[in-house]
Amino acid sequence: MLALVFIAVAYVFVNVAIVLAIAAVAFVVCLVGLPIIFAATWRR
């Protein structure tokens, strides 16, 4: 029973970690990309 609980907790932890990693990457891409897009549109 304890093993099942551990597996469930590990599964949830991995899912949360993946979501956080994707969110962090998306946030960094937006943070870096927005000034570049803004500068590119501003020059035109």
N, CA, C and O atoms as a GROMACS GRO file, in nm:
protein
  176
    1MET      N    1   0.084  -0.121   0.000
    1MET     CA    2   0.000   0.000   0.000
    1MET      C    3   0.087   0.126   0.000
    1MET      O    4   0.061   0.222  -0.072
    2LEU      N    5   0.191   0.122   0.082
    2LEU     CA    6   0.282   0.237   0.093
    2LEU      C    7   0.353   0.261  -0.040
    2LEU      O    8   0.380   0.375  -0.078
    3ALA      N    9   0.383   0.152  -0.110
    3ALA     CA   10   0.449   0.164  -0.240
    3ALA      C   11   0.358   0.235  -0.341
    3ALA      O   12   0.404   0.316  -0.421
    4LEU      N   13   0.229   0.203  -0.336
    4LEU     CA   14   0.132   0.266  -0.428
    4LEU      C   15   0.123   0.416  -0.401
    4LEU      O   16   0.117   0.496  -0.494
    5VAL      N   17   0.121   0.453  -0.274
    5VAL     CA   18   0.117   0.594  -0.236
    5VAL      C   19   0.242   0.665  -0.285
    5VAL      O   20   0.234   0.776  -0.338
    6PHE      N   21   0.358   0.601  -0.268
    6PHE     CA   22   0.485   0.659  -0.312
    6PHE      C   23   0.486   0.678  -0.463
    6PHE      O   24   0.532   0.782  -0.513
    7ILE      N   25   0.435   0.578  -0.537
    7ILE     CA   26   0.428   0.588  -0.684
    7ILE      C   27   0.336   0.702  -0.726
    7ILE      O   28   0.368   0.777  -0.818
    8ALA      N   29   0.222   0.714  -0.658
    8ALA     CA   30   0.126   0.820  -0.690
    8ALA      C   31   0.187   0.957  -0.665
    8ALA      O   32   0.173   1.048  -0.747
    9VAL      N   33   0.255   0.972  -0.551
    9VAL     CA   34   0.320   1.099  -0.516
    9VAL      C   35   0.429   1.132  -0.617
    9VAL      O   36   0.442   1.247  -0.661
   10ALA      N   37   0.509   1.032  -0.654
   10ALA     CA   38   0.616   1.052  -0.751
   10ALA      C   39   0.558   1.092  -0.887
   10ALA      O   40   0.613   1.179  -0.955
   11TYR      N   41   0.447   1.028  -0.926
   11TYR     CA   42   0.382   1.057  -1.054
   11TYR      C   43   0.332   1.202  -1.058
   11TYR      O   44   0.354   1.273  -1.156
   12VAL      N   45   0.266   1.245  -0.951
   12VAL     CA   46   0.217   1.382  -0.941
   12VAL      C   47   0.334   1.480  -0.943
   12VAL      O   48   0.328   1.583  -1.010
   13PHE      N   49   0.440   1.448  -0.868
   13PHE     CA   50   0.558   1.534  -0.861
   13PHE      C   51   0.621   1.553  -0.997
   13PHE      O   52   0.660   1.663  -1.034
   14VAL      N   53   0.633   1.442  -1.073
   14VAL     CA   54   0.692   1.448  -1.207
   14VAL      C   55   0.605   1.533  -1.300
   14VAL      O   56   0.657   1.614  -1.376
   15ASN      N   57   0.472   1.515  -1.293
   15ASN     CA   58   0.382   1.593  -1.377
   15ASN      C   59   0.392   1.743  -1.346
   15ASN      O   60   0.398   1.826  -1.437
   16VAL      N   61   0.395   1.777  -1.218
   16VAL     CA   62   0.408   1.916  -1.175
   16VAL      C   63   0.542   1.974  -1.222
   16VAL      O   64   0.548   2.088  -1.268
   17ALA      N   65   0.648   1.895  -1.210
   17ALA     CA   66   0.781   1.940  -1.252
   17ALA      C   67   0.785   1.967  -1.402
   17ALA      O   68   0.845   2.065  -1.446
   18ILE      N   69   0.720   1.880  -1.480
   18ILE     CA   70   0.716   1.897  -1.626
   18ILE      C   71   0.639   2.024  -1.662
   18ILE      O   72   0.684   2.103  -1.745
   19VAL      N   73   0.524   2.045  -1.598
   19VAL     CA   74   0.443   2.164  -1.624
   19VAL      C   75   0.520   2.290  -1.587
   19VAL      O   76   0.518   2.389  -1.661
   20LEU      N   77   0.587   2.288  -1.472
   20LEU     CA   78   0.666   2.403  -1.428
   20LEU      C   79   0.781   2.431  -1.524
   20LEU      O   80   0.812   2.546  -1.554
   21ALA      N   81   0.845   2.325  -1.573
   21ALA     CA   82   0.956   2.341  -1.668
   21ALA      C   83   0.907   2.404  -1.798
   21ALA      O   84   0.971   2.494  -1.852
   22ILE      N   85   0.792   2.356  -1.848
   22ILE     CA   86   0.734   2.412  -1.972
   22ILE      C   87   0.697   2.558  -1.951
   22ILE      O   88   0.722   2.642  -2.037
   23ALA      N   89   0.636   2.588  -1.836
   23ALA     CA   90   0.596   2.725  -1.804
   23ALA      C   91   0.719   2.816  -1.794
   23ALA      O   92   0.717   2.930  -1.842
   24ALA      N   93   0.826   2.766  -1.732
   24ALA     CA   94   0.949   2.844  -1.717
   24ALA      C   95   1.011   2.874  -1.853
   24ALA      O   96   1.055   2.986  -1.878
   25VAL      N   97   1.015   2.773  -1.940
   25VAL     CA   98   1.070   2.791  -2.075
   25VAL      C   99   0.987   2.891  -2.153
   25VAL      O  100   1.042   2.980  -2.219
   26ALA      N  101   0.854   2.878  -2.146
   26ALA     CA  102   0.764   2.970  -2.217
   26ALA      C  103   0.784   3.113  -2.165
   26ALA      O  104   0.784   3.208  -2.243
   27PHE      N  105   0.799   3.128  -2.033
   27PHE     CA  106   0.818   3.260  -1.972
   27PHE      C  107   0.948   3.324  -2.019
   27PHE      O  108   0.951   3.442  -2.052
   28VAL      N  109   1.056   3.244  -2.021
   28VAL     CA  110   1.186   3.295  -2.066
   28VAL      C  111   1.181   3.334  -2.213
   28VAL      O  112   1.235   3.437  -2.253
   29VAL      N  113   1.116   3.250  -2.295
   29VAL     CA  114   1.103   3.279  -2.439
   29VAL      C  115   1.027   3.409  -2.460
   29VAL      O  116   1.066   3.492  -2.542
   30CYS      N  117   0.918   3.427  -2.385
   30CYS     CA  118   0.840   3.552  -2.395
   30CYS      C  119   0.924   3.671  -2.350
   30CYS      O  120   0.924   3.776  -2.414
   31LEU      N  121   0.995   3.653  -2.239
   31LEU     CA  122   1.076   3.761  -2.182
   31LEU      C  123   1.185   3.805  -2.279
   31LEU      O  124   1.212   3.924  -2.294
   32VAL      N  125   1.248   3.708  -2.346
   32VAL     CA  126   1.355   3.738  -2.441
   32VAL      C  127   1.298   3.782  -2.576
   32VAL      O  128   1.352   3.872  -2.640
   33GLY      N  129   1.189   3.718  -2.618
   33GLY     CA  130   1.131   3.742  -2.751
   33GLY      C  131   1.059   3.874  -2.765
   33GLY      O  132   1.067   3.937  -2.870
   34LEU      N  133   0.988   3.918  -2.662
   34LEU     CA  134   0.909   4.040  -2.671
   34LEU      C  135   0.991   4.164  -2.705
   34LEU      O  136   0.953   4.238  -2.795
   35PRO      N  137   1.103   4.190  -2.636
   35PRO     CA  138   1.184   4.308  -2.673
   35PRO      C  139   1.237   4.300  -2.816
   35PRO      O  140   1.247   4.402  -2.884
   36ILE      N  141   1.271   4.178  -2.861
   36ILE     CA  142   1.322   4.160  -2.998
   36ILE      C  143   1.212   4.191  -3.100
   36ILE      O  144   1.236   4.262  -3.198
   37ILE      N  145   1.092   4.138  -3.075
   37ILE     CA  146   0.978   4.164  -3.165
   37ILE      C  147   0.944   4.313  -3.163
   37ILE      O  148   0.917   4.373  -3.267
   38PHE      N  149   0.945   4.372  -3.043
   38PHE     CA  150   0.912   4.514  -3.029
   38PHE      C  151   1.014   4.600  -3.103
   38PHE      O  152   0.977   4.697  -3.170
   39ALA      N  153   1.142   4.565  -3.090
   39ALA     CA  154   1.248   4.640  -3.158
   39ALA      C  155   1.237   4.626  -3.309
   39ALA      O  156   1.258   4.722  -3.383
   40ALA      N  157   1.203   4.506  -3.355
   40ALA     CA  158   1.191   4.480  -3.499
   40ALA      C  159   1.075   4.560  -3.557
   40ALA      O  160   1.087   4.617  -3.666
   41THR      N  161   0.962   4.564  -3.486
   41THR     CA  162   0.847   4.639  -3.536
   41THR      C  163   0.870   4.789  -3.523
   41THR      O  164   0.820   4.867  -3.603
   42TRP      N  165   0.948   4.831  -3.421
   42TRP     CA  166   0.972   4.973  -3.398
   42TRP      C  167   1.058   5.033  -3.510
   42TRP      O  168   1.040   5.148  -3.548
   43ARG      N  169   1.154   4.951  -3.564
   43ARG     CA  170   1.243   5.000  -3.670
   43ARG      C  171   1.166   5.029  -3.798
   43ARG      O  172   1.197   5.124  -3.870
   44ARG      N  173   1.065   4.947  -3.827
   44ARG     CA  174   0.983   4.970  -3.946
   44ARG      C  175   0.893   5.089  -3.921
   44ARG      O  176   0.815   5.127  -4.008
   0.00000   0.00000   0.00000
